[in-house]
Amino acid sequence: MADDNVDPRFTVMQPDDWIKEWNDGNITFHKTYIHPLLEKYLDKMMNGRENMKIFFPLCGKALDMKWLADKGHTVVGVEAAQKAIEEFFTEQGLNYTTEDAPACNGKLFQSEDKRLRLYCCDFYGFSQDVEGQFGGIWDRAALEAINRQDRRK
């Protein structure tokens, strides 16, 4: 039965669907390079500010996160697929700790220097109460991955 609220031109995926894609290795959306626009416009984004806290919605295992952390910034990501987060830390050769994150009903994966903090939770369960304010947001493709009918949330 078709959902009358869903535009048939767009695929509707729930968090469990994304988790399955990661678990099955169907991650053609993952990029194995630093995003060229982030590199090109980083100075404009930072506007002379240092040690920024930058939010990565639906972060996956984006290489951009470590790149920014290596530049002295703190990166906070949110991702539903635990496998993506574990692969990020492993592939980057980073030691990390894990702890429950009850404020978002999830789990926090954190690098030893605390510059990389990735929350495994539902995107809509993450709020300002968890990490406070951010100095910037980097979104390579998260907003387009959110179901159209959910974007107003």
C-alpha positions as CSV (number, residue, x, y, z in Angstrom):
1,M,0.0,0.0,0.0
2,A,1.4,3.4,-1.0
3,D,1.9,6.1,1.5
4,D,0.0,9.2,0.3
5,N,2.4,11.5,2.0
6,V,5.5,10.1,0.2
7,D,6.5,11.4,-3.2
8,P,7.2,8.3,-5.3
9,R,10.2,10.0,-7.0
10,F,12.2,9.8,-3.8
11,T,13.4,6.8,-1.9
12,V,12.2,6.6,1.7
13,M,14.8,5.2,4.1
14,Q,14.6,4.8,7.8
15,P,17.6,4.6,10.2
16,D,17.4,0.8,10.1
17,D,17.8,0.9,6.3
18,W,20.9,3.0,6.6
19,I,22.3,0.7,9.2
20,K,21.7,-2.2,6.9
21,E,23.5,-0.4,4.0
22,W,26.5,0.0,6.2
23,N,26.4,-3.5,7.5
24,D,26.1,-4.9,4.0
25,G,28.9,-2.7,2.7
26,N,26.6,-0.8,0.3
27,I,28.3,2.6,0.9
28,T,28.9,4.0,-2.6
29,F,27.9,7.4,-1.1
30,H,31.1,7.4,1.1
31,K,33.9,9.5,-0.3
32,T,37.5,8.5,0.1
33,Y,38.9,12.0,-0.1
34,I,38.5,15.4,1.6
35,H,35.7,17.3,0.0
36,P,37.1,19.8,-2.4
37,L,34.6,22.5,-1.4
38,L,35.6,22.1,2.2
39,E,39.2,22.5,1.3
40,K,38.5,25.5,-1.0
41,Y,36.2,27.4,1.4
42,L,37.6,26.4,4.8
43,D,39.1,29.8,5.5
44,K,35.8,31.5,4.7
45,M,33.9,29.1,7.0
46,M,36.4,29.6,9.8
47,N,36.6,33.4,9.2
48,G,39.8,33.6,11.3
49,R,38.3,31.6,14.2
50,E,40.4,28.8,15.7
51,N,39.4,25.7,17.7
52,M,35.9,25.7,16.3
53,K,33.4,23.0,17.3
54,I,31.9,21.7,14.1
55,F,28.8,19.6,13.7
56,F,28.7,16.7,11.1
57,P,25.1,15.5,10.7
58,L,24.9,11.8,9.5
59,C,28.7,11.8,9.5
60,G,29.3,8.2,8.4
61,K,33.1,7.8,8.3
62,A,33.9,11.1,6.4
63,L,37.6,11.8,6.1
64,D,36.7,15.5,6.5
65,M,36.3,14.9,10.2
66,K,39.8,13.9,11.0
67,W,41.2,16.5,8.6
68,L,39.4,19.2,10.6
69,A,40.4,17.7,13.9
70,D,44.0,17.7,12.7
71,K,43.7,21.4,12.1
72,G,42.8,21.9,15.7
73,H,39.0,21.9,15.5
74,T,36.6,19.7,17.5
75,V,34.3,17.6,15.5
76,V,31.0,16.3,16.7
77,G,29.2,13.8,14.5
78,V,25.9,12.0,14.6
79,E,25.4,8.7,12.8
80,A,22.9,5.9,13.2
81,A,25.2,3.1,12.0
82,Q,27.7,2.0,14.7
83,K,29.7,0.2,12.0
84,A,30.4,3.5,10.3
85,I,31.8,5.0,13.5
86,E,33.9,2.0,14.4
87,E,35.3,1.9,10.8
88,F,36.1,5.6,11.0
89,F,38.3,5.3,14.1
90,T,39.9,2.0,12.9
91,E,40.7,3.3,9.4
92,Q,42.1,6.5,10.9
93,G,44.3,4.6,13.3
94,L,42.7,6.4,16.3
95,N,42.2,5.0,19.8
96,Y,38.8,5.7,21.2
97,T,36.6,5.2,24.1
98,T,32.9,4.5,24.3
99,E,30.3,5.4,26.8
100,D,26.5,5.5,27.0
101,A,25.0,8.9,26.0
102,P,21.6,8.9,27.7
103,A,20.9,12.5,26.6
104,C,20.4,11.2,23.1
105,N,19.5,7.6,23.9
106,G,22.7,6.5,22.2
107,K,26.4,5.9,22.6
108,L,29.4,8.3,22.4
109,F,32.6,7.2,20.6
110,Q,35.4,9.6,21.5
111,S,39.0,10.0,20.4
112,E,41.6,10.1,23.2
113,D,42.1,13.9,22.7
114,K,38.3,14.4,22.6
115,R,38.6,16.3,19.4
116,L,36.5,13.7,17.6
117,R,33.2,12.9,19.3
118,L,30.8,10.7,17.3
119,Y,27.4,9.9,18.6
120,C,25.6,6.7,17.5
121,C,22.0,7.6,17.8
122,D,18.9,8.7,15.9
123,F,19.5,12.1,14.3
124,Y,16.2,13.4,15.7
125,G,17.3,12.3,19.2
126,F,20.3,14.6,19.2
127,S,19.8,18.2,20.4
128,Q,21.5,21.2,21.8
129,D,21.2,19.6,25.3
130,V,23.8,17.0,24.3
131,E,26.7,19.2,23.0
132,G,25.6,22.8,23.4
133,Q,26.2,25.3,20.5
134,F,28.4,24.8,17.5
135,G,30.6,27.2,15.7
136,G,29.9,25.6,12.3
137,I,28.2,22.8,10.5
138,W,29.6,20.7,7.6
139,D,27.0,18.8,5.6
140,R,28.2,17.0,2.6
141,A,25.0,15.1,1.9
142,A,23.1,14.6,5.1
143,L,20.1,16.8,4.4
144,E,19.5,15.2,1.1
145,A,19.6,11.8,2.8
146,I,16.8,12.8,5.2
147,N,13.3,11.8,4.0
148,R,11.6,14.8,2.5
149,Q,8.6,14.5,4.8
150,D,10.9,14.5,7.8
151,R,13.0,17.6,6.9
152,R,10.7,20.0,8.9
153,K,11.6,18.2,12.1
